[in-house]
Amino acid sequence: QVQLVESGGGLAQPGGSLRLSCAASGFTFSSYPMSWARQAPGKGLEWVSGIYSDGSHRYYADSVKGRFTISRDNAKNTLYLQMNSLKPEDTALYYCTNQYGLGPSGSWGQGTQVTVSS
């Protein structure tokens, strides 16, 4: 069945960088758009970034635009999120999902924790 496994989270200092990965299986990865979303303590789920199935178009929330880059390797069934110039407000649990937005029909991984603190 559908499985999404996020990894790459951890502790970073403000201004630092992290790269998240999402390993996908159980569906035709190359046929699906993919997204990253995050949830901070006490906050709702926030859509972060989405990418077309072939990687040809990428979109970002205003809060991360210019700092984060979404990409995918369809040969490896893997989605990535390169996070640069990290801020404390980026601290959250990060999820990947096999949809462009945050619809109810998508599948989700278990999340990977990102903490930005000095």
Contacts in CASP RR format, 6 or more apart in sequence:
PFRMAT RR
TARGET T0000
AUTHOR 0000-0000-0000
METHOD contacts of the structure
MODEL  1
QVQLVESGGGLAQPGGSLRLSCAASGFTFSSYPMSWARQAPGKGLEWVSG
IYSDGSHRYYADSVKGRFTISRDNAKNTLYLQMNSLKPEDTALYYCTNQY
GLGPSGSWGQGTQVTVSS
1 26 0 8 1.000
2 24 0 8 1.000
2 25 0 8 1.000
2 26 0 8 1.000
2 27 0 8 1.000
2 98 0 8 1.000
2 107 0 8 1.000
3 24 0 8 1.000
3 25 0 8 1.000
3 26 0 8 1.000
3 109 0 8 1.000
4 22 0 8 1.000
4 23 0 8 1.000
4 24 0 8 1.000
4 96 0 8 1.000
4 97 0 8 1.000
4 98 0 8 1.000
4 107 0 8 1.000
4 108 0 8 1.000
4 109 0 8 1.000
5 22 0 8 1.000
5 23 0 8 1.000
5 109 0 8 1.000
5 110 0 8 1.000
6 20 0 8 1.000
6 21 0 8 1.000
6 22 0 8 1.000
6 94 0 8 1.000
6 95 0 8 1.000
6 96 0 8 1.000
6 109 0 8 1.000
6 110 0 8 1.000
6 111 0 8 1.000
6 112 0 8 1.000
7 20 0 8 1.000
7 21 0 8 1.000
7 22 0 8 1.000
7 23 0 8 1.000
7 112 0 8 1.000
8 18 0 8 1.000
8 19 0 8 1.000
8 20 0 8 1.000
8 21 0 8 1.000
8 112 0 8 1.000
9 18 0 8 1.000
9 20 0 8 1.000
9 94 0 8 1.000
9 112 0 8 1.000
9 113 0 8 1.000
9 114 0 8 1.000
10 18 0 8 1.000
10 112 0 8 1.000
10 113 0 8 1.000
10 114 0 8 1.000
10 115 0 8 1.000
11 115 0 8 1.000
11 116 0 8 1.000
11 117 0 8 1.000
12 18 0 8 1.000
12 86 0 8 1.000
12 114 0 8 1.000
12 115 0 8 1.000
12 116 0 8 1.000
13 86 0 8 1.000
13 116 0 8 1.000
13 117 0 8 1.000
13 118 0 8 1.000
14 86 0 8 1.000
14 87 0 8 1.000
14 88 0 8 1.000
14 116 0 8 1.000
14 117 0 8 1.000
14 118 0 8 1.000
15 84 0 8 1.000
15 85 0 8 1.000
15 86 0 8 1.000
15 87 0 8 1.000
15 116 0 8 1.000
16 84 0 8 1.000
16 85 0 8 1.000
16 86 0 8 1.000
16 116 0 8 1.000
17 82 0 8 1.000
17 83 0 8 1.000
17 84 0 8 1.000
17 85 0 8 1.000
17 86 0 8 1.000
18 83 0 8 1.000
18 86 0 8 1.000
18 114 0 8 1.000
19 80 0 8 1.000
19 81 0 8 1.000
19 82 0 8 1.000
19 83 0 8 1.000
20 36 0 8 1.000
20 80 0 8 1.000
20 81 0 8 1.000
20 83 0 8 1.000
20 94 0 8 1.000
20 96 0 8 1.000
20 112 0 8 1.000
20 114 0 8 1.000
21 78 0 8 1.000
21 79 0 8 1.000
21 80 0 8 1.000
22 34 0 8 1.000
22 36 0 8 1.000
22 78 0 8 1.000
22 79 0 8 1.000
22 80 0 8 1.000
22 81 0 8 1.000
22 96 0 8 1.000
22 109 0 8 1.000
23 77 0 8 1.000
23 78 0 8 1.000
24 34 0 8 1.000
24 77 0 8 1.000
24 78 0 8 1.000
24 79 0 8 1.000
24 96 0 8 1.000
24 98 0 8 1.000
25 77 0 8 1.000
27 98 0 8 1.000
27 107 0 8 1.000
29 74 0 8 1.000
29 77 0 8 1.000
29 98 0 8 1.000
30 53 0 8 1.000
30 54 0 8 1.000
30 74 0 8 1.000
31 53 0 8 1.000
32 53 0 8 1.000
32 98 0 8 1.000
32 99 0 8 1.000
33 50 0 8 1.000
33 51 0 8 1.000
33 52 0 8 1.000
33 53 0 8 1.000
33 98 0 8 1.000
33 99 0 8 1.000
33 100 0 8 1.000
33 101 0 8 1.000
34 50 0 8 1.000
34 51 0 8 1.000
34 53 0 8 1.000
34 70 0 8 1.000
34 72 0 8 1.000
34 79 0 8 1.000
34 96 0 8 1.000
34 97 0 8 1.000
34 98 0 8 1.000
34 99 0 8 1.000
34 100 0 8 1.000
35 47 0 8 1.000
35 48 0 8 1.000
35 49 0 8 1.000
35 50 0 8 1.000
35 51 0 8 1.000
35 96 0 8 1.000
35 97 0 8 1.000
35 99 0 8 1.000
35 100 0 8 1.000
35 101 0 8 1.000
35 102 0 8 1.000
36 48 0 8 1.000
36 49 0 8 1.000
36 50 0 8 1.000
36 70 0 8 1.000
36 79 0 8 1.000
36 81 0 8 1.000
36 94 0 8 1.000
36 95 0 8 1.000
36 96 0 8 1.000
36 97 0 8 1.000
37 45 0 8 1.000
37 46 0 8 1.000
37 47 0 8 1.000
37 48 0 8 1.000
37 94 0 8 1.000
37 95 0 8 1.000
37 96 0 8 1.000
37 97 0 8 1.000
37 102 0 8 1.000
38 45 0 8 1.000
38 46 0 8 1.000
38 48 0 8 1.000
38 90 0 8 1.000
38 92 0 8 1.000
38 93 0 8 1.000
38 94 0 8 1.000
38 95 0 8 1.000
38 114 0 8 1.000
39 45 0 8 1.000
39 46 0 8 1.000
39 92 0 8 1.000
39 93 0 8 1.000
39 95 0 8 1.000
40 46 0 8 1.000
40 89 0 8 1.000
40 91 0 8 1.000
40 92 0 8 1.000
40 93 0 8 1.000
43 92 0 8 1.000
45 95 0 8 1.000
45 102 0 8 1.000
46 61 0 8 1.000
46 63 0 8 1.000
46 92 0 8 1.000
47 61 0 8 1.000
47 101 0 8 1.000
47 102 0 8 1.000
48 60 0 8 1.000
48 61 0 8 1.000
48 63 0 8 1.000
48 64 0 8 1.000
48 68 0 8 1.000
48 81 0 8 1.000
48 94 0 8 1.000
49 58 0 8 1.000
49 59 0 8 1.000
49 60 0 8 1.000
49 61 0 8 1.000
49 64 0 8 1.000
49 68 0 8 1.000
49 70 0 8 1.000
49 81 0 8 1.000
50 58 0 8 1.000
50 59 0 8 1.000
50 60 0 8 1.000
50 70 0 8 1.000
50 100 0 8 1.000
50 101 0 8 1.000
51 57 0 8 1.000
51 58 0 8 1.000
51 59 0 8 1.000
51 70 0 8 1.000
51 71 0 8 1.000
51 72 0 8 1.000
51 79 0 8 1.000
52 58 0 8 1.000
52 100 0 8 1.000
54 74 0 8 1.000
55 71 0 8 1.000
55 72 0 8 1.000
58 69 0 8 1.000
58 70 0 8 1.000
58 71 0 8 1.000
60 66 0 8 1.000
60 68 0 8 1.000
60 70 0 8 1.000
63 89 0 8 1.000
64 83 0 8 1.000
64 90 0 8 1.000
67 83 0 8 1.000
67 84 0 8 1.000
67 85 0 8 1.000
67 86 0 8 1.000
68 81 0 8 1.000
68 82 0 8 1.000
68 83 0 8 1.000
68 84 0 8 1.000
69 81 0 8 1.000
69 82 0 8 1.000
69 84 0 8 1.000
70 79 0 8 1.000
70 80 0 8 1.000
70 81 0 8 1.000
70 82 0 8 1.000
71 79 0 8 1.000
71 80 0 8 1.000
71 82 0 8 1.000
72 78 0 8 1.000
72 79 0 8 1.000
72 80 0 8 1.000
73 80 0 8 1.000
79 96 0 8 1.000
81 94 0 8 1.000
83 90 0 8 1.000
83 114 0 8 1.000
86 114 0 8 1.000
86 116 0 8 1.000
87 116 0 8 1.000
88 116 0 8 1.000
88 117 0 8 1.000
89 116 0 8 1.000
90 114 0 8 1.000
90 116 0 8 1.000
91 114 0 8 1.000
91 115 0 8 1.000
91 116 0 8 1.000
91 117 0 8 1.000
92 113 0 8 1.000
92 114 0 8 1.000
93 111 0 8 1.000
93 112 0 8 1.000
93 113 0 8 1.000
93 114 0 8 1.000
94 111 0 8 1.000
94 112 0 8 1.000
94 113 0 8 1.000
94 114 0 8 1.000
95 108 0 8 1.000
95 109 0 8 1.000
95 111 0 8 1.000
96 108 0 8 1.000
96 109 0 8 1.000
96 111 0 8 1.000
97 106 0 8 1.000
97 107 0 8 1.000
97 108 0 8 1.000
97 109 0 8 1.000
98 106 0 8 1.000
98 107 0 8 1.000
99 105 0 8 1.000
99 106 0 8 1.000
END
